[in-house]
Amino acid sequence: MKQIHLAVLILLFAPDLHSKDLRLSISFANEFFIRASFTNESQENKTILRPLDGASAGKFQPHYIFTVEDSKGRKLPHVVHDFNAGLWADLDWPEDYIITLGPGETKDVKIACSQIVSAEGRIKISLRYEYTKEEAEPQKGIQYPAEAWEGSIKSNSISLDIQK
């Protein structure tokens, strides 16, 4: 009986992983970066965070995780990063990381998709933005902004033809 109550509590307080408030779409910014466009579809301001160094490798919140599939629909493995990561040297925390979206507003973030693709053909790329306050601690002693939107959203897919 206690296990049932516990499961119900977890469902009631878990963050919404499928947002109706925010929309994420991606496109190619140039040959090196992908443009992530965040649109606030609610009637209230929403705050998201720019990626920290290591966010695309899943090291720090918010996560900006790319999924890359080959022409046969197989997910390609993520590139493993072995480096120092965290706050960018030339940005102030949290001021330079906060992106506030007013109702109906869209703002863009450019992010590199580090992926090794060894075969020719068409690949599909999508992006997931995920922020969970419980897991958010970029460096000891630094607090995440209380107003940061919590949840997960996934973008559309874009295609790229790889030729050697």
N, C-alpha and C positions, 0 to 999 in steps of 0.2 A: 504494500500500500504506500509506503514512504517513497518508493522508487517512482511511482506514478506521479505523485505530487512534485517531486524533483524534476521530472521530465516536463511537466506542464510549466513550471517556473522558468526553465531554460527556454522554452519556446516563447513565453511571454516577454522575456527581456533580451532575447537575441537581437542583434541589429538586423535591419531589413537589408537583405542581400540583393534584392531586385528593386531598384529605386524607381519611383514614379516622379520623383522630384528633380532628378538630374538625368541628362542624356549625354552620352559620350560617343563621339564619332571621330574617326581617324582618316587622314589623307597624307599623301607624300608632301613634305615641305620642300625638300630638295633631295639630292642623292645621298645625303648623310642622315637626315632627320625625318621623323614622322611627326606630323602635327596632330595633337590630341585636342579636340574641341569639346569643351564642357559647356552645356546649356542648362540653365536653371529653368525648369518647367513648373516651378511652384510659385506661390504668391508671396513667399518670404525670401530674404537673403539666404544664400547658402555659401559656406566657406569650405574650400578645399585647399590642399597644400601642394606646392611644387615638389618635384622629386628631390630627395636627398641623394647624394652620391652613394650608389649602391641600391637604390630603390628598385631598379629594374632587375637586379639580381636577387630580390627578396630579402635583402639584409635589413632594411629599415622601412618603417611606415612613413608615409603611405606607400604601398606597393604599386608600382607601374609594371605589370607583368605582361610581356608579349607572348602570344601563342603563334607559332609558325608551323604550317602544315605543308607537306610536299604535294605534288600533283596527284598522288594516290590517297590523299587524306590522312597520311601518317603524321603525327606530331613530331617535330624535330626536337632533339634535346636542347635544353637551355644551356647557354654558355656559362661555365663555372668561372666566377671571378675570384681571384685570390689577391686582394689588395686592401689597403687602408681605405675606409669609406666613412661617410657621415655627413657632416655639414660642409658645404662648399666654403673655401677659404675667403672668397670675396663677397659673401652674403651674410647679412645679420639675421640671427634667429630671434624670434619667429617672423619679424616684420617683412623680410624679403621673400618669405616662402608662402605667405598667406595670399590666396586669391579669393576675393569676395565677389560673388555673382548676384546681381540684383534680379528681380523677377523678369524672366524672358531674355536675360543677358547671356551672351556666349563669350568665352575667353579661351585663348589657345595657349598650349604649352608644347614646346618642341622637345622631343626626346629621341635619343639614339636607340635603335633596335640592334643590339649586338647579337648576331646570330651567324653561325657558320652553316652555309648551305653548300653541300658538296656535289649535288647533281643538277643537271640542267632541267628546265621545265618551269611550270607555273607554280608559285608558292602563294599561300594565303596567309595574311597577317591580321591578327586582332589584338586588342589591348584590354586588360582588365585593371581598373583602379580600385584599390581596396584599402580601407582604413578602419582599424579596430582600436579604440582607445586603450583597451586592456593590454595590448601588445606594443604600444607605441612608446619607445624610449630610445631616441637616436644616440644620445651620449649621456653618461651619468650626470644627473643634476639639471638636465634641460627638460622643461615641461612643454608638452604639446598644448596648443591653444584650445581652450574649452569649447569654443564655438565651431571647431572643425567638424564637418559633416562625417558621420560614421555610417559605413556600409560598403557595398561593392557594386560596381556597374561594369558592364562589358560593352565594348564598341562593336561597330560593324566590322566586316572583313574587307580588306583590300588585297588586290592581286599584283604580283610582280613576275614577269618572265625572266628567268635566269638563263643566260647564254654564256658559253665559254669560248 
